[in-house]
Amino acid sequence: MLLKTNACVALLYTFAALHCTNGHNNNNKRSRILWYNAKNTHTGLGLSNGTLQELSRLASDLTQFRALLTPLMVTRVVGTQGHSNVRKHLVDTMEGLNWDVEQLSFDARTPVGHKTFTNVVATLDPSATRRLVIACHYDSKIDTRGDFIGATDSAVPCAMMLHLAAALHSQLSTHSLKQSDLTLQFIFFDGEEAFRRWSNTDSLYGSRNLAARLHNQPYPPNNQDNTHELHRMDLFVLLDLLGTRDVSFYSFFPNTQQWYARMLSFERRLGELQLLNSRPNMFIDEALHKTGIQDDHIPFLKRDVPILHLIPVPFPSVWHKLTDNERALHYPTIDNLNRILFAFTADYLNIVP
């Protein structure tokens, strides 16, 4: 059984300081026991058929989803008005749902000069020790041939996250009030796309900056066992290139196979309950551990954050083409993905609608 309140953590900190000869060391050992290793023993709630039906109902509001998606369906090149407008949409939506929102700006050199980037980090309950992270990028690539919308890359993933937060607002608020040691965090990365040609220095600007920033921030502050903010991430779920029909997902990392299997099982169960639009299964019971896919998870993977990467293999045929627009989207597939993501999130956070 996991201790669920920060008060319990504080009590153990006090006990260590008062009763142990090596107070600081034992204090940090206790903090490590309480939260650092919790991800290794965490299990999902286990959702009943009735709960899956209710989550599916909440996820299926495509009117709300489209309303959240529409402001994202513009060119979003870093430094443009469209980019600023989209960031404002993300921030306003999450703040309107009473999440704690940080806009983390930084300057970086690019092949086209210095640019200012802004990662948007929204946290349901900042006081909670651990995070289930769901992430995507919100910028779009430069394309001299015309306006590149990037519907799948990554307007739809952004909208899926906003939709989840809005549709589960009541349930997530109740979860936050329970002072759980586990909360939900959204990261909307800036600067994923290259300005000229993809390289280690011309790509992933936002994720490289944020991973380094969090790695250099001790948690708890002034601790002696070298734990830092990245260790608070139970699982990092990255969404990318979503929205076209008949996609296939695979398990990419052995240490998160159990959570990929959880996604797969929810797709199967929702299908058996006839709660999905009739499509081929998207989650393939197969591992691809050496794909070489470069995406915003890489800076976190290099720092040992557990990754669950939801990206189709092969990539959609519209990838990095001007045809990655509204006409490329298949809403029955998006609806299915929303239902699966809702189930996975509720299961991980132990939320019952």
C-alpha positions as CSV (number, residue, x, y, z in Angstrom):
1,M,0.0,0.0,0.0
2,L,1.4,3.4,-1.0
3,L,1.4,6.3,1.5
4,K,-0.9,8.8,-0.2
5,T,-0.3,12.2,1.5
6,N,2.5,14.6,1.6
7,A,1.9,14.8,5.4
8,C,3.0,11.2,5.7
9,V,6.2,12.0,3.9
10,A,6.8,15.0,6.1
11,L,6.2,12.9,9.2
12,L,8.8,10.4,8.2
13,Y,11.3,13.2,7.4
14,T,10.8,14.5,10.9
15,F,11.2,11.1,12.5
16,A,14.5,10.6,10.6
17,A,15.9,13.9,11.6
18,L,15.1,13.4,15.3
19,H,15.8,9.8,15.8
20,C,18.7,8.8,13.5
21,T,22.3,9.6,14.1
22,N,22.9,10.1,10.4
23,G,19.8,12.2,10.0
24,H,20.2,13.6,6.5
25,N,21.2,10.3,5.0
26,N,18.4,8.3,6.5
27,N,15.9,11.0,5.8
28,N,16.8,10.8,2.1
29,K,16.7,7.0,2.2
30,R,13.2,7.3,3.5
31,S,12.2,9.7,0.8
32,R,13.6,7.4,-1.8
33,I,11.6,4.4,-0.4
34,L,8.4,6.4,-0.3
35,W,8.5,7.9,-3.8
36,Y,11.6,7.2,-5.8
37,N,10.9,3.5,-6.1
38,A,7.1,3.8,-6.2
39,K,7.0,3.7,-10.0
40,N,8.5,0.2,-9.9
41,T,5.6,-1.2,-7.8
42,H,2.8,0.9,-9.2
43,T,-0.2,-0.9,-10.7
44,G,-3.3,0.4,-12.4
45,L,-6.6,0.5,-10.7
46,G,-8.2,-2.1,-12.9
47,L,-11.3,-0.8,-14.6
48,S,-14.7,-2.5,-14.6
49,N,-16.8,-2.7,-17.8
50,G,-19.1,-0.1,-16.4
51,T,-16.2,2.3,-15.8
52,L,-14.9,1.7,-19.3
53,Q,-18.4,2.6,-20.7
54,E,-18.5,5.8,-18.7
55,L,-15.0,6.8,-19.7
56,S,-15.8,6.0,-23.3
57,R,-18.9,8.2,-23.1
58,L,-16.9,11.1,-21.8
59,A,-14.2,10.6,-24.4
60,S,-16.6,10.5,-27.3
61,D,-17.6,14.2,-27.3
62,L,-16.2,15.0,-30.7
63,T,-17.9,18.5,-30.6
64,Q,-15.7,19.5,-27.7
65,F,-12.7,17.8,-29.3
66,R,-13.1,19.7,-32.6
67,A,-13.6,23.0,-30.7
68,L,-10.2,22.4,-28.9
69,L,-8.5,21.3,-32.2
70,T,-9.6,24.2,-34.4
71,P,-7.4,26.9,-32.9
72,L,-4.4,24.5,-33.3
73,M,-4.9,24.0,-37.0
74,V,-2.7,26.8,-38.2
75,T,1.0,27.2,-39.0
76,R,2.9,27.3,-35.7
77,V,6.5,28.1,-36.7
78,V,8.5,29.4,-33.7
79,G,8.4,33.2,-33.5
80,T,5.2,33.7,-35.6
81,Q,1.9,35.0,-34.5
82,G,0.3,31.7,-35.2
83,H,2.8,30.1,-32.8
84,S,2.0,32.6,-30.1
85,N,-1.8,32.2,-30.6
86,V,-1.5,28.4,-30.2
87,R,0.5,28.7,-27.0
88,K,-2.1,31.1,-25.6
89,H,-4.8,28.6,-26.5
90,L,-3.0,25.9,-24.6
91,V,-2.3,28.1,-21.6
92,D,-5.8,29.6,-21.4
93,T,-7.4,26.1,-21.7
94,M,-5.3,24.6,-18.9
95,E,-5.5,27.6,-16.6
96,G,-9.3,27.6,-17.2
97,L,-9.4,24.1,-15.8
98,N,-7.5,25.2,-12.7
99,W,-4.2,23.5,-13.5
100,D,-0.9,25.0,-12.5
101,V,0.7,26.3,-15.7
102,E,4.3,27.3,-16.2
103,Q,5.6,28.9,-19.4
104,L,9.3,28.1,-19.4
105,S,11.1,30.4,-21.9
106,F,14.7,30.2,-23.1
107,D,16.8,31.4,-25.9
108,A,18.8,29.1,-28.2
109,R,21.0,29.5,-31.2
110,T,19.5,28.0,-34.4
111,P,20.7,27.8,-38.0
112,V,18.4,30.8,-38.7
113,G,19.6,32.9,-35.7
114,H,18.7,33.1,-32.1
115,K,15.2,32.1,-31.2
116,T,13.1,32.3,-28.1
117,F,11.3,29.0,-27.2
118,T,8.6,28.4,-24.6
119,N,7.7,25.0,-23.1
120,V,4.3,24.9,-21.5
121,V,4.1,22.6,-18.4
122,A,0.7,22.1,-16.9
123,T,0.4,20.2,-13.6
124,L,-2.8,19.1,-12.0
125,D,-1.4,19.1,-8.4
126,P,2.1,20.6,-8.1
127,S,2.4,19.5,-4.5
128,A,2.1,15.8,-5.4
129,T,5.4,13.9,-5.4
130,R,5.1,11.8,-8.5
131,R,3.8,12.5,-12.1
132,L,2.3,10.6,-14.9
133,V,3.5,12.8,-17.8
134,I,1.7,13.0,-21.1
135,A,3.5,15.1,-23.7
136,C,3.6,16.4,-27.3
137,H,5.0,19.3,-29.2
138,Y,3.0,22.3,-30.4
139,D,5.3,24.0,-33.0
140,S,5.1,23.2,-36.7
141,K,7.9,22.9,-39.2
142,I,9.0,25.5,-41.7
143,D,8.0,24.6,-45.2
144,T,8.9,27.0,-48.0
145,R,6.5,25.3,-50.4
146,G,3.4,26.6,-48.5
147,D,1.6,26.5,-45.2
148,F,2.4,23.4,-43.3
149,I,-0.4,22.8,-40.8
150,G,0.9,19.7,-39.1
151,A,-2.5,18.3,-38.2
152,T,-1.0,15.0,-37.0
153,D,2.3,16.7,-36.2
154,S,1.2,17.6,-33.6
155,A,-2.1,19.5,-33.5
156,V,-4.2,16.4,-32.9
157,P,-2.0,15.2,-30.0
158,C,-2.3,18.6,-28.4
159,A,-6.1,18.5,-28.8
160,M,-6.3,15.0,-27.4
161,M,-4.5,16.2,-24.2
162,L,-6.7,19.3,-23.8
163,H,-9.8,17.1,-24.4
164,L,-8.8,14.6,-21.8
165,A,-8.3,17.4,-19.2
166,A,-11.6,19.1,-20.1
167,A,-13.7,16.0,-20.3
168,L,-12.3,14.5,-17.1
169,H,-12.2,17.8,-15.3
170,S,-14.6,16.8,-12.5
171,Q,-12.8,13.5,-11.9
172,L,-9.3,15.0,-12.0
173,S,-10.4,17.7,-9.6
174,T,-11.7,15.2,-7.1
175,H,-8.4,13.2,-7.5
176,S,-6.4,16.3,-6.7
177,L,-8.4,17.1,-3.6
178,K,-7.6,13.6,-2.2
179,Q,-3.9,14.7,-1.9
180,S,-2.6,11.7,-3.8
181,D,1.1,11.4,-4.1
182,L,0.6,10.9,-7.8
183,T,-0.7,13.6,-10.2
184,L,-1.0,14.2,-13.9
185,Q,1.3,16.5,-15.8
186,F,1.1,17.7,-19.4
187,I,4.1,19.0,-21.3
188,F,3.7,20.9,-24.6
189,F,7.1,21.1,-26.1
190,D,8.3,24.0,-28.2
191,G,10.9,23.6,-31.0
192,E,10.7,20.0,-31.8
193,E,11.1,20.6,-35.5
194,A,14.4,21.4,-37.2
195,F,14.8,24.8,-38.9
196,R,16.9,23.4,-41.7
197,R,18.0,19.8,-41.4
198,W,17.5,17.5,-38.5
199,S,20.6,17.1,-36.4
200,N,21.6,16.8,-32.7
201,T,21.7,20.6,-32.5
202,D,18.9,21.5,-34.9
203,S,15.9,19.7,-33.4
204,L,14.3,19.0,-30.0
205,Y,15.1,22.4,-28.7
206,G,12.4,22.4,-26.0
207,S,12.8,18.8,-24.8
208,R,16.6,19.1,-24.6
209,N,16.3,22.3,-22.5
210,L,13.6,21.0,-20.2
211,A,15.2,17.6,-19.6
212,A,18.5,19.3,-18.7
213,R,16.7,21.9,-16.5
214,L,14.8,19.2,-14.5
215,H,17.9,17.0,-14.2
216,N,19.7,19.9,-12.6
217,Q,16.9,20.7,-10.1
218,P,17.3,18.6,-6.9
219,Y,14.2,17.0,-5.5
220,P,13.5,17.3,-2.6
221,P,15.6,20.5,-2.4
222,N,19.0,20.1,-0.8
223,N,18.7,16.3,-0.6
224,Q,21.9,14.3,-0.3
225,D,21.0,11.2,-2.5
226,N,21.2,13.0,-5.8
227,T,17.5,12.7,-6.7
228,H,16.1,15.4,-8.9
229,E,12.9,16.6,-10.7
230,L,13.2,14.0,-13.4
231,H,12.9,11.2,-10.8
232,R,9.4,12.5,-10.1
233,M,8.3,11.2,-13.5
234,D,6.7,7.7,-13.1
235,L,6.1,7.4,-16.8
236,F,6.5,9.7,-19.8
237,V,3.9,9.2,-22.5
238,L,4.8,10.9,-25.7
239,L,2.1,11.4,-28.4
240,D,3.1,12.2,-32.0
241,L,1.8,11.8,-35.6
242,L,-1.7,10.9,-34.5
243,G,-4.9,11.4,-36.5
244,T,-4.8,9.3,-39.7
245,R,-6.7,6.1,-40.2
246,D,-5.5,2.5,-39.6
247,V,-2.2,3.2,-37.7
248,S,0.0,0.7,-36.0
249,F,1.7,1.1,-32.6
250,Y,4.4,-1.0,-31.1
251,S,6.2,-1.4,-27.8
252,F,9.6,0.3,-28.1
253,F,11.1,-0.1,-24.6
254,P,11.3,-3.2,-22.5
255,N,11.0,-1.3,-19.2
256,T,7.6,0.0,-20.1
257,Q,6.3,-3.1,-21.8
258,Q,3.7,-3.6,-19.0
259,W,2.2,-0.2,-19.7
260,Y,2.1,-0.7,-23.4
261,A,0.4,-4.0,-22.7
262,R,-2.1,-2.1,-20.6
263,M,-2.9,0.2,-23.6
264,L,-3.3,-2.9,-25.8
265,S,-5.6,-4.5,-23.3
266,F,-7.8,-1.5,-23.1
267,E,-8.2,-1.4,-26.9
268,R,-9.2,-5.1,-26.9
269,R,-11.6,-4.7,-24.0
270,L,-13.2,-1.6,-25.5
271,G,-13.6,-3.4,-28.7
272,E,-15.2,-6.4,-27.1
273,L,-17.7,-4.1,-25.4
274,Q,-18.4,-2.5,-28.8
275,L,-17.3,0.9,-27.5
276,L,-14.9,1.5,-30.4
277,N,-15.5,2.5,-34.0
278,S,-15.0,-0.6,-36.1
279,R,-11.3,-0.4,-37.2
280,P,-8.3,-2.8,-37.3
281,N,-6.5,-3.1,-34.0
282,M,-3.9,-0.3,-33.6
283,F,-1.8,-1.7,-30.8
284,I,0.3,-4.5,-32.1
285,D,1.4,-7.2,-29.7
286,E,5.0,-6.9,-30.9
287,A,8.1,-5.1,-29.8
288,L,10.3,-2.9,-31.9
289,H,13.3,-2.0,-29.7
290,K,15.7,-0.5,-32.3
291,T,13.7,1.9,-34.4
292,G,16.0,4.9,-34.1
293,I,13.0,7.2,-34.0
294,Q,14.1,10.7,-32.9
295,D,11.5,12.6,-31.0
296,D,11.0,14.6,-27.8
297,H,11.4,11.5,-25.6
298,I,15.1,11.2,-26.5
299,P,16.6,13.7,-23.9
300,F,14.5,12.1,-21.2
301,L,15.3,8.6,-22.3
302,K,19.0,9.4,-22.1
303,R,18.4,10.4,-18.4
304,D,16.6,7.1,-17.7
305,V,13.0,8.4,-17.6
306,P,10.6,5.5,-18.5
307,I,9.1,6.2,-21.9
308,L,5.9,5.0,-23.6
309,H,6.0,6.4,-27.1
310,L,2.7,6.5,-29.1
311,I,3.8,7.1,-32.6
312,P,2.7,5.1,-35.6
313,V,5.1,2.8,-37.5
314,P,5.3,3.3,-40.3
315,F,4.8,7.1,-40.1
316,P,1.6,8.4,-41.8
317,S,1.9,9.0,-45.5
318,V,1.4,12.7,-45.0
319,W,4.4,13.1,-42.7
320,H,6.2,16.4,-43.3
321,K,4.0,17.1,-46.4
322,L,1.6,20.0,-47.0
323,T,-1.2,17.4,-47.1
324,D,-0.8,16.9,-43.3
325,N,-4.0,19.0,-42.8
326,E,-7.7,18.6,-41.9
327,R,-8.3,16.3,-44.9
328,A,-5.8,13.8,-43.6
329,L,-7.7,13.3,-40.4
330,H,-9.9,10.3,-39.7
331,Y,-12.1,11.1,-36.8
332,P,-13.3,7.5,-36.0
333,T,-9.6,6.6,-35.4
334,I,-9.1,9.7,-33.3
335,D,-12.2,8.9,-31.3
336,N,-10.8,5.4,-30.6
337,L,-7.5,6.8,-29.5
338,N,-9.2,9.2,-27.1
339,R,-11.2,6.4,-25.5
340,I,-8.1,4.3,-25.0
341,L,-6.1,7.2,-23.6
342,F,-8.9,8.1,-21.2
343,A,-9.0,4.5,-20.0
344,F,-5.2,4.3,-19.6
345,T,-5.0,7.6,-17.7
346,A,-7.9,6.8,-15.3
347,D,-6.4,3.4,-14.7
348,Y,-2.9,4.8,-13.9
349,L,-4.2,7.5,-11.6
350,N,-6.7,5.3,-9.9
351,I,-9.6,7.5,-11.0
352,V,-13.2,6.3,-11.1
353,P,-15.7,8.5,-13.0
